[in-house]
Amino acid sequence: MAGKKFPYKAAYVACSCGSEHCEYGCIGCGACMEKCRFGAISLLDGHAVIDSDKCIACGACAKACPRGIIHIRLVENNIVPLCSNRDAGKIAREACPSSCIACGLCVKKCPAGAISLCDNAPVIDESLCLSCGACAIACPRHVIRDFNHIITD
């Protein structure tokens, strides 16, 4: 984080498993890694991982991702959904062991009304999010996580 001042942005990969059965997840093709001029992206266990300390949020990786699952976030907002699966319930569960099943518990538990489900996936409005972690604690599939690992792993 040397040289960066809050608030700053960084990219993240909205996928936590890299399952080859999920048509929405990271396929580990390395296109994002090739486009990153700052060495902020590596492949770990078959999917992309972004080092927010090295990332400058230029968006080159997001544009290069064939699945469109790399997003830019404010780093101070540490609560993020790590799933891009658009299928609901049983289909999502069968495709990926850590997919969102669109149960809506995160939406119900958010005290700020910052979460909505869009195409069966959680979306957090950063302008409303309090980073309290109520959604992450409520998520039965651990899709919504705390990047700082204070509230969730």
N, C-alpha and C positions, 0 to 999 in steps of 0.2 A: 504494500500500500504506500510505499515511499513516493512522495511527490503528489499524492492525490489528496484532495480536500473534500470533505463531506459537504453536500450530498454528491455522490458520484454514481455513475451507472456502470453496469457490467452485464455481459450476456450470461445466460444459463440454459441448460438443456432440459426441456420439459419431458424427461423420460428418466426413470430410475432403474429400469431393469435390462433393457436391451434384448428382450425376448424376440427370437426369430419368428414367433407365431403372431406377433402383434404388428399389424399393418400400419400402425401409427407411430411406432417407436423408432429409436435410433438404430440404424443398420450398421454403424461402424465403418462407413465407407471412407471416412477421412477427408471428405470435400471441405468441411469446415476448417479442419486443421491445416489444409493446404492454403486456404485463403487468409488465415490469420498471420499477419506480419509481425506479431509480437510474441509468438511462442506461448500463447495463453491456453492452447487446447492440446489435450493429449487423449489417447484412446486407452481406456481401462476396462478390462473385462468385456470388450466388444462394443463399448459405446463411448461417446465423446464426453469429456469432463473439462470444464472451463475454470481456469485459475483467475478468480476475480481480481486478484492483486496485479496481474499482468494485463488483464483486459482493459481496453479503453472505450468499449461500447461503440465501436465504429460500425458494427452491423454487417461486416463482410461475411462473417460466418453464418449469420441468419439468412442472408441472401443465397449463400451457397448450399445450405442444407436442403436436400431433396425432399425431405419430409416436412419441412417448415416448422420444426419443433424447437428451434433456438429463438429465445426471446431476450429482450433487453429489460432489465429491472433496475430500480433504485436499490443500491446495496444496503441502504439503511432499512429498507423493508425486507426483513429476513425471512418472512413467511412466504413460501412459494408452492404452487402445485407442481408436482413432478410426474405428471402423466398427461399425455395428449390423446389417449384412446377416446374415440367418439362413440363406441358401442356401449350399450347399457347392460347392467346386471350380468347374467350368466355368460353371455358372449364375451364380454370384457374379461371376466374372471377366467374363462378358458384360454383366452389369448395371452394373458400375462398374469403372473402371480402377484403383482403389485399395481394392478390397474384400478382406476376409479370405476365404481359401479353405479355412479349417479344416485346414491342413496339420499343425498340432500342434507345430511347431518351437519356438514360444514356451513351450509347456508343458514340453517336453523340456529346454530350456536354462535354465529358471528354477531357480536353486540353492536357493531357499526354498520351492518348491512353492506359490507364490502365484497361479499362473495355471491356469485350467481353461477348457475350451471348453463353452459352454452354447448349445445350438441353433446350433452352427457359428460362434459368435462368442467372442472371448477375453474373459474376465472376470478382473479382478485383485482378489484379496483384499487390501485395503489394510493389514490388520493383520499380514499376513505379508510384504508386499513390502519389499524392501531398497532399491528405486530404483537398482539396480545397472545396469540397462539391458541385461542379457544377452538378455532376450526381444526387445527392440527391435532389437538388432543381428542377431539370428537371423531376424527376420521378413522373408521374401522380398518381401512386398508393401508393407512400411513402414506397416503398419496400427498397430502399437504404436509410439508416439513419445514423445519426451522434450519436455515442455512448456518446459523451459529451453533447449532446442536445444544442449545440451552433447554428448550422445551421438548424437542423430539430428537431422535437419532436419525 
